[in-house]
Amino acid sequence: MTVGAVSLNALDPTAVAGLDKETRNLIDRRSKVMSPLYRLFYQKPLRPARAFGTKIIDVYGDEYLDAYNNVPCVGHNHPRVVDAITRQLSLINTNTRYLQSDIVEYAEDLVSTHGPRLNNVVLTCTGSEANDLALRIARHVTGGTGVIVSRFAYHGNTRDVTTWSPASGTGVIGDEVRLVSPPDGFRTDANLAAAFVREVQTQIEDLQRNGIRLAALVVDSLFSSDGIFPDPDALTQAVAAVHRAGGVFVSDEVQSGFGRTGSAMWGYQRCGVDADIATMGKPMGNGMPIGGVIMKQTHAERLGAHVPYFNTFGGQNVPVAAAQAVLDVIRDEGLIANAALRGGQLVDGMRESLDRFGHCYHIRGAGLYIGVEFATDLHTKSPDPSTADAVVNGMRRRRVLISRCGPHANVLKIRPPLVFSHSDVDRYLTEFDAVVRDVRAARD
Ligand SMILES: Cc1ncc(COP(=O)(O)O)c(C=O)c1O
């Protein structure tokens, strides 16, 4: 099965001629020594030099408001993360083959945020590794191989994971993989939970018809790469259907985890469902490479009895120190509540501007994860990627960083560090208002 690749906010190589000489020169040098697999963001690439909190300073000394990067979730260079890393680096940074209380304490703390069901963790370096391992566990404990994911899901970059990540752009989806449409509240008026469970049930039956046993439904509960569809009720019936078919529910928390949704630490908790396995990454170490898989003790024992797992860098002391500081700061600074408050202010303010200038859009979000979808008209709801592109690059010119997502790249992706403040919201909304005004005027 092939799925088309889409270029999200990538620099158009044919537009490089319009850039200044120094930037062109660096792009040229980069393209000679760095793989063409890489993409640069924006029509004029950003050249960051340093950062703090929600701000990035570029090499020219200009300050940008970061409304895009979820990895530095407690803010770029948070002093408690910097202190924790520095202190730990001056002591020791080694691996999980040794008995070390700091790693055990972190594992205990992390596990406690998931409640009693998920109580056993494996630490990795990336979300891709976490998802790769999660599906190995799911296949091992269920005896099945089938996987159901959303139509434009992204779960990582390993060879296996790309076969169940339609958005990875490889164009190859595994024979045992089935795709379901996300709970799209813009195009579906009906009950989204009922619509989603129908999709999942249909694919379970298709797998069965083809003699493939279901291993897992793997979902990012924000459906972020599909275009951000955060309906909290969509998963309940679907997870029950997966269990009836003998599969497990893997909650990919790489985007929705660590309080981003403003109502719980984990995306599946916000949705009121129990995960059988959860995977974590990106914000976990505020920029230090750390991810993880959390599962039930019984599942861990069943896999661990057969296969050892070692990851040289996964669970080293320095990234673990950063990860511990992240959990502490989220709690001490009340960042889950802040995500809810600032996310609500952003949605209200953007809606006001978009209405005032007569845009055709649909806005949705959970906490500080917000999508604004542009359509050509409200009747056909055909995707309008050029307006999304104009807004993203207009914001960049006004020194506010956002991006876009979805299979048609027509959905703004707004996902700032969780420490986004009242004055950040004000600055964001002032620039957004001017950009959507200008974009609209350029079209009329
Ligand atoms: C939902 C989701 N899962 C997994 C991954 C993979 O994480 P990583 O890039 O750390 O391998 C990503 C990365 O964008 C993601 O968005």
PDBQT file of the ligand as one rigid body, heavy atoms in Angstrom, charges set to zero:
ROOT
HETATM    1  C1  LIG A 501       3.358  10.841  17.822  1.00  0.00    +0.000 C 
HETATM    2  C2  LIG A 501       4.825  10.584  17.609  1.00  0.00    +0.000 A 
HETATM    3  N1  LIG A 501       5.334   9.393  17.938  1.00  0.00    +0.000 NA
HETATM    4  C3  LIG A 501       6.639   9.107  17.778  1.00  0.00    +0.000 A 
HETATM    5  C4  LIG A 501       7.506  10.032  17.236  1.00  0.00    +0.000 A 
HETATM    6  C5  LIG A 501       8.962   9.672  17.036  1.00  0.00    +0.000 C 
HETATM    7  O1  LIG A 501       9.753  10.277  17.988  1.00  0.00    +0.000 OA
HETATM    8  P1  LIG A 501      11.322  10.506  17.716  1.00  0.00    +0.000 P 
HETATM    9  O2  LIG A 501      11.464  11.543  16.663  1.00  0.00    +0.000 OA
HETATM   10  O3  LIG A 501      11.869  10.913  19.065  1.00  0.00    +0.000 OA
HETATM   11  O4  LIG A 501      11.896   9.194  17.301  1.00  0.00    +0.000 OA
HETATM   12  C6  LIG A 501       7.028  11.291  16.883  1.00  0.00    +0.000 A 
HETATM   13  C7  LIG A 501       7.946  12.305  16.319  1.00  0.00    +0.000 C 
HETATM   14  O5  LIG A 501       7.574  13.300  15.770  1.00  0.00    +0.000 OA
HETATM   15  C8  LIG A 501       5.657  11.572  17.068  1.00  0.00    +0.000 A 
HETATM   16  O6  LIG A 501       5.140  12.757  16.748  1.00  0.00    +0.000 OA
ENDROOT
TORSDOF 0
